[in-house]
Amino acid sequence: MNEQYDIIIIGAGVTGSAIARELSCFDCKVLVLEKDEDLCCGTSKANSGIVHAGYDAKPGTFKARMNLRGNQMMPSLCEELDIPFKQIGSLVVCTDESQRSGITELFERGISNGVPDMKILEADEVRELEPNISDDVVCALYAPTAGIICPFRLNIALAECANQNGVEFRFDCPVTSIESSASGFIVHSYDSVFECSVVVNCAGCHADEIHNMVSGNKLHITPRRGDYILLDRSCEGFVNHVIFPQPTKLGKGILVTPTVHGNILAGPTAIDNDSRDEAPLTSEGIAKVLEGTAKNVKGLPVKQVITGFSGLRAHEDGGEFILEEVSDCPGFFDCVGIESPGLTACPAIGEYMARLIADKLSLSLKAFWNSECKDIVKPFELSDEERSALISSHPEYGKIICRCETITEGEIIDAVKRPLGARSLDGVKRRTRAGMGRCQGGFCSPRVMEIISRELGVPLDTVTKNGGSSKILTGRTKDES
Ligand SMILES: Cc1cc2nc3c(=O)[nH]c(=O)nc-3n(C[C@H](O)[C@H](O)[C@H](O)COP(=O)(O)OP(=O)(O)OC[C@H]3O[C@@H](n4cnc5c(N)ncnc54)[C@H](O)[C@@H]3O)c2cc1C
């Protein structure tokens, strides 16, 4: 007998997780299938972490509507789900008088999209806000409702909240084929088979492949890579707003921004990529980031770069979010082409798609739904008295494992043991920040591996960096016999 669900969501990035959370307030059985070993393994793990104000997208498009609504929903969502978020505002900088009209156009588009409180600032006003801005600055579009967010916690918190309200998640479970049946769909993954009435396709860079399994109207996604460099927290204050160049047809351009944790982030590039899963950072990419950054800010402290990474945009040929029931496959819902501003838009996409699906299945609301979800307790965010009390009752919160980010054993145990917990080094890193500091896990990784091994009761040499074949220990250097 195949396992039966009302709804199967494919993909546990921010889009799938946001829809799962919204659906979890209805009376229905929901399963999320994820091909990787954890939440937040696709595009949602490698992006700029900006909550865009909403002046970029063409008025009337899904991109514009979902951006604005997502931006409006984000402050209260972050309160409910304990997600680090700061509404620091953004500046789109013009460094050439001949391009001033581009800033006016963006301003007008922002007004049409409903973005509040924007202003065009002149050079002196921009310099006052950002002393490290380029000497060539002419003017800038200021949007105070833009913000920065922890993309990992956003993804994980949405999924944890859905899970505490009854949504099931299966990892290492790629959807390999989908058949229509009398009552809906039969979904295959290796040796597992599931049945459901509705499928929701949130498969990121693979969403066209999933769509094309059931529809004659083919879609096509180009994975477009974005490379970044990340600077140490000692550079905090180098910029105080999100600093964008003027956008081009390839995207919003190379930005410089603080992160919610006090680092400085610069990037991304926009380079078409062969793979839908692997996004290698190249020296060419880093050079482009440095070149782009230098146009808008002066004196980026490049000696403080602690790491680089790349993410992949799921660029669909039409360049728009596709959010709909597929016309030639009733009951199959697409969320395809969710490139930027997908992170900002995800709460709005969740709300919109859940409404379409609830109407389709005539779902009724549950009597009780818990909209809130707490993050891991962070002893160094507590008062001295609270921290002492915590360490007295739970001594593991007094043992520092990651010295760069001051992360304790208690936090890592919580990351592993909580529902939908971490099973790999990267899983712990995304939940706690252990390994995200200056030494990039050079010192703490072996200790974190020991904790994962002990808490999950698995041999140390089976603990991976990020699932699959990413083993860290490949054999013994000494024979113990
Ligand atoms: C460089 C870059 C910068 C960006 N910056 C921003 C920003 O600052 N602000 C903003 O708003 N947006 C930004 N975005 C966009 C944002 O990151 C994405 O829109 C968002 O993360 C997409 O989430 P998703 O859940 O749709 O996709 P993903 O996070 O990719 O999730 C899809 C999931 O589906 C899974 N999957 C795929 N195939 C299968 C299968 N066959 N079976 C089961 N599971 C499957 C994948 O493993 C993955 O986990 C940026 C994107 C990039 C690349």
The ligand as an SDF file (V2000), in Angstrom:
LIG
                    3D

 53 58  0  0  0  0  0  0  0  0999 V2000
   23.1110   34.7730   -6.0310 C   0  0  0  0  0  0  0  0  0  0  0  0
   21.7090   34.9230   -5.5110 C   0  0  0  0  0  0  0  0  0  0  0  0
   21.3540   36.0150   -4.7270 C   0  0  0  0  0  0  0  0  0  0  0  0
   20.0530   36.1720   -4.2800 C   0  0  0  0  0  0  0  0  0  0  0  0
   19.7560   37.1850   -3.4150 N   0  0  0  0  0  0  0  0  0  0  0  0
   18.4930   37.3530   -2.9750 C   0  0  0  0  0  0  0  0  0  0  0  0
   18.1830   38.3750   -2.0600 C   0  0  0  0  0  0  0  0  0  0  0  0
   19.0530   39.0740   -1.5690 O   0  0  0  0  0  0  0  0  0  0  0  0
   16.8910   38.5600   -1.7340 N   0  0  0  0  0  0  0  0  0  0  0  0
   15.8960   37.8180   -2.2550 C   0  0  0  0  0  0  0  0  0  0  0  0
   14.7470   38.0760   -1.9790 O   0  0  0  0  0  0  0  0  0  0  0  0
   16.1630   36.7620   -3.0690 N   0  0  0  0  0  0  0  0  0  0  0  0
   17.4440   36.5130   -3.4270 C   0  0  0  0  0  0  0  0  0  0  0  0
   17.7600   35.4710   -4.2370 N   0  0  0  0  0  0  0  0  0  0  0  0
   16.6980   34.5580   -4.6370 C   0  0  0  0  0  0  0  0  0  0  0  0
   16.3630   33.5580   -3.5380 C   0  0  0  0  0  0  0  0  0  0  0  0
   17.5350   33.0700   -2.9180 O   0  0  0  0  0  0  0  0  0  0  0  0
   15.5810   32.4140   -4.1820 C   0  0  0  0  0  0  0  0  0  0  0  0
   14.4970   32.9740   -4.8720 O   0  0  0  0  0  0  0  0  0  0  0  0
   15.0270   31.4320   -3.1610 C   0  0  0  0  0  0  0  0  0  0  0  0
   16.0180   31.0000   -2.2730 O   0  0  0  0  0  0  0  0  0  0  0  0
   14.4390   30.2490   -3.9080 C   0  0  0  0  0  0  0  0  0  0  0  0
   13.9600   29.3260   -2.9800 O   0  0  0  0  0  0  0  0  0  0  0  0
   13.3070   27.9740   -3.4840 P   0  0  0  0  0  0  0  0  0  0  0  0
   12.7940   27.3030   -2.2790 O   0  0  0  0  0  0  0  0  0  0  0  0
   12.3640   28.2790   -4.5860 O   0  0  0  0  0  0  0  0  0  0  0  0
   14.5090   27.1720   -4.1420 O   0  0  0  0  0  0  0  0  0  0  0  0
   15.6500   26.3040   -3.4370 P   0  0  0  0  0  0  0  0  0  0  0  0
   16.1400   26.9410   -2.2040 O   0  0  0  0  0  0  0  0  0  0  0  0
   16.6430   25.9980   -4.4930 O   0  0  0  0  0  0  0  0  0  0  0  0
   14.8940   24.9950   -3.0070 O   0  0  0  0  0  0  0  0  0  0  0  0
   14.5140   24.0150   -3.9320 C   0  0  0  0  0  0  0  0  0  0  0  0
   14.6920   22.6770   -3.2690 C   0  0  0  0  0  0  0  0  0  0  0  0
   14.1680   21.6670   -4.1110 O   0  0  0  0  0  0  0  0  0  0  0  0
   14.9720   20.5140   -3.9830 C   0  0  0  0  0  0  0  0  0  0  0  0
   14.7630   19.6370   -5.1330 N   0  0  0  0  0  0  0  0  0  0  0  0
   15.1430   19.8450   -6.4140 C   0  0  0  0  0  0  0  0  0  0  0  0
   14.7990   18.8060   -7.1870 N   0  0  0  0  0  0  0  0  0  0  0  0
   14.1650   17.9200   -6.3830 C   0  0  0  0  0  0  0  0  0  0  0  0
   13.5870   16.6420   -6.5850 C   0  0  0  0  0  0  0  0  0  0  0  0
   13.5900   16.0450   -7.7930 N   0  0  0  0  0  0  0  0  0  0  0  0
   13.0330   16.0080   -5.5220 N   0  0  0  0  0  0  0  0  0  0  0  0
   13.0310   16.5760   -4.3000 C   0  0  0  0  0  0  0  0  0  0  0  0
   13.5840   17.7750   -4.0500 N   0  0  0  0  0  0  0  0  0  0  0  0
   14.1370   18.4500   -5.0780 C   0  0  0  0  0  0  0  0  0  0  0  0
   16.3730   21.0920   -3.9140 C   0  0  0  0  0  0  0  0  0  0  0  0
   17.3000   20.1830   -3.3460 O   0  0  0  0  0  0  0  0  0  0  0  0
   16.1570   22.3220   -3.0490 C   0  0  0  0  0  0  0  0  0  0  0  0
   16.3770   22.0760   -1.6840 O   0  0  0  0  0  0  0  0  0  0  0  0
   19.0650   35.2490   -4.6610 C   0  0  0  0  0  0  0  0  0  0  0  0
   19.4320   34.1330   -5.4230 C   0  0  0  0  0  0  0  0  0  0  0  0
   20.7430   33.9600   -5.8140 C   0  0  0  0  0  0  0  0  0  0  0  0
   21.1450   32.7410   -6.5480 C   0  0  0  0  0  0  0  0  0  0  0  0
  1  2  1  0
  2  3  1  0
  2 52  2  0
  3  4  2  0
  4  5  1  0
  4 50  1  0
  5  6  2  0
  6  7  1  0
  6 13  1  0
  7  8  2  0
  7  9  1  0
  9 10  1  0
 10 11  2  0
 10 12  1  0
 12 13  2  0
 13 14  1  0
 14 15  1  0
 14 50  1  0
 15 16  1  0
 16 17  1  0
 16 18  1  0
 18 19  1  0
 18 20  1  0
 20 21  1  0
 20 22  1  0
 22 23  1  0
 23 24  1  0
 24 25  2  0
 24 26  1  0
 24 27  1  0
 27 28  1  0
 28 29  2  0
 28 30  1  0
 28 31  1  0
 31 32  1  0
 32 33  1  0
 33 34  1  0
 33 48  1  0
 34 35  1  0
 35 36  1  0
 35 46  1  0
 36 37  1  0
 36 45  1  0
 37 38  2  0
 38 39  1  0
 39 40  1  0
 39 45  2  0
 40 41  1  0
 40 42  2  0
 42 43  1  0
 43 44  2  0
 44 45  1  0
 46 47  1  0
 46 48  1  0
 48 49  1  0
 50 51  2  0
 51 52  1  0
 52 53  1  0
M  END
$$$$
